[in-house]
Amino acid sequence: MAYRIRIMADAVRIARLLLEAASTVARVSSARAIVVSIDALPEIDAVPSKTILVARDPGDHERISKLEEPPMGVLDVPNVELDRLGQVKLAAIIALSTRAIDLHDTVVFLTGPYRSIVDSMVVMSLGIEYELFDTTDQPDIDEHIKRAVFHRVLSLALSIGQHGREGKKIGTLLVVGDTESVLDHVEQMILNPFKGYEERERNILDDSMTETIKEYATLDGAFVIRGDGVIDTAGARLRAGVSPGIAGLGSRHAAAAGITAKTTCIAFTVSESDGTVRVWRAGKMLASFEPSKR
């Protein structure tokens, strides 16, 4: 017991030192922000002035509200189990999509094992890591896809990748935005299960749609989702060709690359084999998230 208490005390001390070091690194590198999950910090009264805190659930928000000084910002991210780098990538892509930070920024990320105290620091130049967000012929995400829709689809994809459906691994493809152009490249493989329903009854932002999406994700084909969250169809085959540079990935990923190369949509793939979630834009993979290995 004494050994365990000492290890915990050491972890807390390291976390506090990392937070101090992050503040110094941010100042020296002219970083826009320090990004860290509130649940990865020891009990503290304040964070550095440039800190953006990441929250996964209402308990995190409650803890943030008790800080003596509010942080620079708060990011809400899906509550899924990812490794250290996955947590960094998820926070970065959400921060970019909400414009909490932008592509010209340097950002200091603090991270650690899922739901554990920080033990690592990553300094990232976002313009290098996420240049596809700045593709010249692509609109900003919130110009044609609601931010809430982007976040909900990413959250659903991560949940499917981690948990599957009733414990069984499944793969799927969700295509969001620019639906008029996307539908020009679609061939329906099954009768459209969403045809005939009112738009409000088939909007992905409705929490009651979560289980429906997971159920239809077991079928072959893609979901086509409008930028406002309305699901146009499922079980769709995409006939958009294959974008180069995706050797080693399967047909689902080839379809995602192809349709994002032909249109201004964003695609999310979930790999049936290992649950990895990949985000596609302009014919290329923007980011990938592998489930944390237990």
N, C-alpha and C positions, 0 to 999 in steps of 0.2 A: 504493500500500500504506500509506504514512504517513497519507494522508487517511482511509482506512478505519479504521485504528487509532484515529485521533483521534475519529472519529464514534462508534466503539464505546465509547471512554473517556467521551465526553460522555453517552452513553445510560446507562452504569453510574452516573455521577455523578447524573444526573437521577433514576434509580430510587432511589438512596440518599436523595436529598433528599425524594422523594415519600413514602418510608417514614417519614422523620422528620416530615414535614408531616401524614401520616395519624395519627400518634400524637398530635400536637398537636390536630388537628381532633376526634379521638375523645374526648380529654379535655375540650375546650371544649363539645362537643355532648352530653356524657354518653352517647356511643355504646356499645352493648353489645360491639361487636367490630370489628376490622379484618379483612377477608376478602381474601385474595390467593393466587393460585396460586404454589406453591413454584418452579415452572419459570419464572415471570415475574420472579423476584428474582435479583439478582447474587449471587455467592458471598458469603455472610455467615455469621457464627457464631451470631447470635441475632436474634430478631424481638421487637417490642414485646409486652408481657405479655398484651394483649387480642387477640392475633392468632389467627385461625382460618385454617389453611393448606389450600389445595385441592390434591388429588393426583389425577393422571389414570392413573398406571401404577406398577408396582413400583419403578421408578427414582426416582420422586418420593418414595415412602415411604423409600427408602434415604437420600436426601438429608435428609429430615426427621429421621431417626433420628440424624444426625450433628450436629444443632444442640446447642449447649451447654445450652440450656434448652428443654424441650418447649413447643410452642405451646398455646394455650387449647383447641384442638380441631383435628381433621383431617376434611375432607370429601372423600369419594371421588365424583368426577363422571365421566360418560361421556367417553371420549377422542374427542371430535368437534371438528371445526374450526368455530368460531363467531367472529363479529366481537366487538369489545370489549363492546358492550351485551349481546350474546347470552351471553357468558361471565358477566357480572354476573347476568343473569336466571337462568341455570342454577344458579349457586352459591346464589342466594337461594332458589330453589324447593326445592333439595335441603336447604339448611340449615333451612328452615321445616318440611319434611316429616320431618326427623330431630329436630326440636326443639332443634337446636343454637342457634337463635335463635328468637324468637317475634314475634308481630305487633305487640307494643307497643315493639319495639326500633328504635333508629336504628343503622344499620350503615354503616361506611366501607368501600367497595370500591376496591381498586387493580386496574387492568387494563391491558392492552396488546394488540398484535397476537398472534394465536395462536402460542404457543411462543416469544414474544419478550419482552423486558424491559418492565416496566410503564412507561407514559407518561401515564396518566390516573387521575383520582380521581373516584369517584361517591359522594355521601352520600345514603342512601336511608332514608326512613321506611317501614318495611315494612307498617304498618297501612294506609297509603294505597295502596301499590302492589299489595298482595296481600290485599285485604279479603275476597276469596272464600274464603280459607282459614279465615275466621272467620264464615262464614255460619251463622246461629243454628240453622237446621233441618238442618244437615249434620254428621255425625259427624267427629271428627278422622280424618285419613287412617289412622293406625295402629289405629283402632278397628275398621275393616271391611276395610282393605286393608293387607297386610303392607308395611312400608317397603321391604323388598327387592324385592317385586313392583312397587311403584310405580317404583322406580329402574330395574329391569330393563326394564319396558315403555317408560319414557321413553328409556332408552338405545337400545333397539331402534328406536323411532320416529326418533330422531335419526340413527342409522346408516342406516336406510332412506332418510331424507330426503337425507342427504349422498351416499350411494353407490348407492342404488337396488338393482336386482337384476341382477347381471352387467353393470353399466354402464348399464343402461336405467332411466330415471326411472319410479317407480311411486308411486301414492298408496294410502293405506289408512286404516282406522279401527279402533282398538282400544278396547274398552269394558271397564272394570275395576271390579269390586265390585258389590254389590247385585244379583247375577245372578238371583235368584228374581224380582225385580220386572222386571229388564231382559228376561228371557225371555218375560214376558207381552206384550212389544211386538215380538217377533221373528217374522219369517217366513223360513223357510229357502229360499234361492235355489238351492242345490245340495245334494246329499247331504252330510250332516255328515261331513267327513273325519276328525274326531276321535272319532266314535261307536265304542264297542266297545273302546277302548283303556283300560288301567288308568290310574288317575289319576296315578300316578308317571311314566307314560310320556308324559303330555301336560301336564306342568307347565312353565311358561315359565321357571322358575328353573333348569331343566336346560339346561346349555350346548348339548347336542346338539339342542335345539329351535330354536336360532337360525336355521339354514338352512331348517328346515321353515316357520317363521313367514314368512321372506322369500319363500319359494316360494308359499305360499298368499296372501301379500299382493298377488300379481299378479292374483288373482281379484276380481271385484266382491263387495261386501258387507263386513260387519264381523266382527272377532273378538270373542267374548264370553268374558271371563276372570274367574274367581272371585278373590276377595280373597286367597286363599292361593296363587294362581298357576296353578291348574288351568284349562286351556282347555276351555270347554264346547262351543264351536262356532266355525266360520268360514263365510264366505260367507253371512252373515245379513243380511236386510233389516230395518231398524229402522222400525217404524210408530208413532212417538211424536209426530208433528206437528213443527212448526217453532217454535223459540223466537224471539221478536222481537229485532230489533236486530243482525242479521247480514247486512245488505244487502251485496251484492257478492261473497259467498262461495258456493261451489257446494253441491250436494246432500249431499256427504259431511259438510261442516261444519254444514249445516242438521240433518242426522240427529244429529250429536254434540250440538248445542245442544238439540235436542228431547229426546233420551233422558236427558241430564243434568238437564233441567228436570223430567222426570217421575219420576226416581229419584234415589238418592243415589250413583250411580256417578260415576266420572271417566272422561272420554274423551280419547283422543289421536288427532289427525288428522295425516296426512302429505299435503301437497299434491303432486299429480303434476306440476303445471306448474313449480314452483320449489323443491320440497323443503322448504318451510316446515313446521315442526312446531308445532301449536297444542294447548294443554291446555285442556279444557273442564270446567266444574263449575257446577252450579245454573243451567244454561241460558246461561251466558256464557263468554267466553274468558278464561281465567286468565292465560295467558302464550303468547307465540309466539317461535319460534326460527328465524331465517333462516340458511341455510348461509353461511359466510363466502365473500365474492367473492374469488377468486384474482387 
